[in-house]
Amino acid sequence: MPFDPQKVLNWKFPEIEHAYTEKDTILYALGLGCGSDPDSPGDLRYVYERGLLALPTMAVVLGHPGNWLSTKESTVDYSKVLHGEQSLTLHRPLPPAGTVVGRGRIVDLLDKGKEKGSVLYSERSIFDKASGEPIATMASTTMLRGNGGWGGKSGPQPAPHRLPDTAPTRAVDLKTQPNSALIYRLSGDRNPLHADPAAAAAGGFKTPILHGLLTFGVAGRALVAACCGGNPARLKSMQVRFSAPAFPGETIRTEMWPEGERISFRCRVVERDAVVLSNGLATVG
């Protein structure tokens, strides 16, 4: 089926009601590696039901409409789709259990030409079902590398956040586990690229890779630990650009430049000295 940009631009997301339990909150945190290091007892509050707290980045897996770009109806060449950027804004702390309503929309679609493809901007907000109050808003940039040259507008595009030219002043190392992707996928993203060696090889990788949003969550853990006094309710927003994949078992170093309530950051895989998240900006309260 040929690419139909109007189908993408006019895509209507169903309203998603998502009930989650403390078990789901614990499972999400285990996927990010919480509880795997006995020398980090502060992580216990994310994986133990007594005094359980939800990691703020768990909002990205709640009220999600599923992998709609992989359907025939989207007309997108899913084999060439890449998650380019992600942002998260917290309007209030995420409860460790509850029911949310997710509402999504397409924001824009840019045509960067036949060789480069298209850039899709989408947004999703989750609301507390009982009160109707907003909990979080998420925005994603998705690269449709196989679907450019259809005659659409090419811009404008927002510029990425620029990191300081100086050396970072804080850093937190968090090691992922060999089974991190296998655990994380139980929170909703069942893409075989993160579990099946054959699917990973077809995508050009030697082994299954970590989910980009898993790495995003690890960065959130580091920001809470280093810049929020360990209080997850203080993290107000995050935005990043995905620059390279990370692999299960690698150590992710989050390098930070705090300036008041704004923290510039990036994530680097220690073992390969490869930057996997770049142009990061977080705000804290």
C-alpha positions in Angstrom: 0.0 0.0 0.0 1.5 3.4 -1.0 2.2 5.9 1.7 -0.8 8.2 2.4 0.3 11.2 4.5 -3.3 12.3 5.0 -4.1 9.0 6.7 -1.3 9.8 9.2 -2.1 13.4 9.6 -5.8 12.6 10.2 -5.3 9.6 12.4 -7.8 9.4 15.3 -6.6 7.7 18.4 -9.2 6.0 20.6 -9.4 7.2 24.2 -7.6 4.6 26.2 -8.6 3.7 29.8 -5.7 2.0 31.6 -6.0 0.6 35.1 -2.6 -0.3 36.7 -1.7 -1.8 40.0 1.3 -1.7 42.4 2.5 -4.9 40.6 2.7 -3.0 37.3 4.6 -0.1 39.0 7.1 -2.6 40.5 7.5 -4.4 37.2 8.3 -1.1 35.4 10.9 -0.3 38.0 12.5 -3.7 37.8 12.7 -3.3 34.0 14.8 -0.1 34.7 17.2 -2.1 37.0 15.8 -1.0 40.3 16.5 -3.4 43.1 19.4 -5.1 41.3 22.2 -3.3 43.3 22.2 -4.1 47.0 24.4 -1.0 47.5 21.5 1.2 46.3 18.9 0.6 49.1 17.1 3.8 48.0 15.7 1.9 45.0 13.7 -0.4 47.3 10.9 2.1 47.4 10.2 1.6 43.7 10.1 -2.2 44.0 8.6 -2.9 47.4 4.9 -2.4 48.2 5.5 -0.8 51.6 5.8 2.9 50.9 5.8 2.2 47.2 6.6 5.2 44.9 6.1 5.3 41.1 9.0 6.5 39.0 7.8 9.5 37.1 8.9 8.2 33.7 6.4 5.3 34.0 3.9 7.8 32.6 5.3 7.0 29.1 3.8 3.4 29.2 0.3 4.4 30.5 -2.7 5.0 28.4 -0.7 4.1 25.2 -2.6 3.4 22.0 -0.3 0.7 20.9 2.0 0.3 17.9 -0.4 1.9 15.4 2.4 2.7 12.9 3.0 -1.0 12.3 -0.5 -1.5 11.0 -1.3 -1.7 7.3 -3.9 1.1 7.8 -1.2 3.6 8.7 0.5 3.0 5.2 3.9 3.6 6.9 7.0 1.6 6.0 7.4 0.3 9.6 10.8 -1.4 8.9 12.3 2.1 8.6 10.7 3.8 11.6 12.9 5.3 14.3 12.0 7.0 17.6 13.9 10.3 17.3 12.9 12.4 20.4 10.8 12.1 23.5 9.6 14.6 26.1 7.6 14.2 29.3 6.0 16.9 31.4 4.6 15.9 34.8 1.6 18.0 36.0 1.4 16.1 39.4 3.1 13.0 40.9 2.2 9.7 39.4 0.3 7.5 41.9 1.7 3.9 42.4 -1.7 2.5 41.4 -4.8 3.9 39.7 -6.8 4.3 36.5 -5.8 6.8 33.8 -7.3 7.9 30.6 -5.0 8.5 27.6 -5.8 10.8 24.8 -3.4 11.2 21.8 -3.2 13.4 18.7 -1.1 14.0 15.7 0.6 17.4 15.9 2.4 17.6 12.5 4.1 15.7 9.6 7.1 17.1 7.8 8.4 16.0 4.4 12.3 16.0 4.4 12.5 14.5 0.9 12.7 11.0 -0.6 16.1 10.3 0.7 15.5 11.4 4.3 11.9 10.5 4.8 9.3 12.3 7.0 9.2 13.5 10.5 6.1 12.8 12.6 5.2 14.8 15.7 2.6 13.3 18.1 1.4 14.0 21.6 -0.4 12.0 24.3 -1.8 13.2 27.7 -2.9 11.0 30.6 -5.6 12.0 33.0 -6.8 10.6 36.4 -10.1 8.9 35.6 -11.7 9.7 38.9 -10.9 13.4 39.0 -10.2 14.2 35.4 -7.1 16.1 36.5 -4.1 15.9 34.1 -1.1 13.8 35.2 1.4 14.0 32.4 1.8 15.1 28.8 4.2 13.3 26.4 5.5 14.3 23.0 7.3 12.1 20.5 9.2 12.7 17.3 9.3 9.7 15.0 11.4 9.4 11.9 9.6 7.7 8.9 12.7 7.1 6.9 11.0 5.2 4.1 8.2 7.7 3.5 9.5 11.0 2.2 9.1 13.0 -1.0 5.3 13.3 -1.0 5.3 17.1 -1.5 4.6 18.2 2.1 6.1 21.1 3.9 9.7 20.5 5.2 9.6 22.8 8.3 9.9 24.5 10.6 11.4 22.1 13.1 12.2 23.0 16.7 15.9 23.1 17.5 17.2 20.6 20.0 18.4 21.7 23.3 22.1 22.6 23.2 24.4 21.1 25.9 27.0 23.3 27.5 30.5 23.2 26.1 32.0 22.6 29.6 32.5 19.2 31.3 29.5 17.9 33.2 29.5 18.6 36.9 27.5 15.5 38.0 27.3 11.9 36.8 25.4 8.8 37.9 26.3 5.3 36.6 23.5 2.8 36.5 24.1 -0.7 35.1 21.4 -2.4 33.1 20.9 -6.2 33.4 21.2 -8.8 30.6 17.5 -9.4 31.0 16.5 -5.7 31.3 14.8 -5.5 27.9 12.9 -8.8 28.5 11.5 -7.4 31.8 10.8 -3.9 30.4 8.8 -5.2 27.4 6.2 -6.6 29.9 5.3 -3.0 30.6 3.8 -2.7 27.1 6.3 -2.5 24.2 6.5 -6.1 22.8 8.6 -5.2 19.8 10.6 -8.4 19.0 13.7 -6.2 18.3 14.2 -6.1 22.0 13.8 -9.9 22.6 14.4 -12.0 19.4 17.9 -12.3 18.1 16.6 -12.9 14.6 14.5 -9.7 14.7 17.5 -7.8 16.0 19.8 -9.2 13.2 17.2 -8.2 10.6 17.4 -4.7 12.0 21.2 -4.7 11.7 22.0 -5.4 15.4 24.2 -8.1 16.7 21.9 -8.8 19.7 18.5 -7.4 20.8 18.8 -3.8 22.0 17.3 -1.9 24.9 14.1 0.1 24.3 14.8 3.8 23.9 12.2 4.5 26.5 14.0 2.1 28.9 17.2 4.2 28.6 14.9 7.3 29.0 13.7 5.8 32.3 17.3 5.1 33.5 18.1 8.8 32.8 15.1 9.7 34.9 16.3 7.5 37.8 19.7 9.3 37.6 18.1 12.7 37.6 15.9 12.0 40.6 18.9 10.6 42.5 21.4 13.4 41.6 19.2 16.5 41.2 15.9 15.9 43.2 17.3 14.8 46.5 15.9 11.3 45.8 12.3 12.7 45.6 10.7 11.6 42.4 7.9 14.2 42.8 10.4 16.9 42.2 11.1 15.9 38.6 8.8 18.1 36.5 9.9 17.5 32.9 12.4 15.7 30.6 13.2 15.9 26.9 15.9 14.0 25.0 17.1 13.0 21.5 17.8 9.3 20.9 21.2 9.2 19.3 22.3 5.5 19.4 21.0 2.2 20.8 22.2 0.7 24.1 22.4 -3.1 24.8 21.3 -5.1 27.7 23.9 -5.4 30.5 25.6 -2.1 29.6 26.3 0.7 32.1 24.5 4.0 31.4 26.2 7.1 32.7 24.0 10.1 32.9 26.1 13.2 32.7 24.5 16.4 34.1 25.0 20.2 34.1 22.6 21.6 36.8 21.7 25.3 36.6 19.1 26.1 39.1 15.9 24.3 38.2 17.2 23.4 34.7 19.5 20.4 34.2 21.1 19.7 30.8 22.1 16.1 30.5 23.1 13.3 28.2 23.6 9.5 28.6 26.7 7.6 27.6 27.4 3.9 27.6 30.5 3.4 29.7 31.7 0.2 28.1 31.7 1.7 24.5 32.0 5.4 25.3 28.9 5.9 23.1 26.4 8.6 23.6 22.9 7.0 23.5 20.8 10.0 24.7 21.7 13.5 23.7 20.5 17.1 24.0 18.7 16.3 27.2 17.0 19.0 29.3 15.1 18.4 32.6 13.4 20.7 35.0 13.0 20.1 38.7 11.0 21.8 41.5 
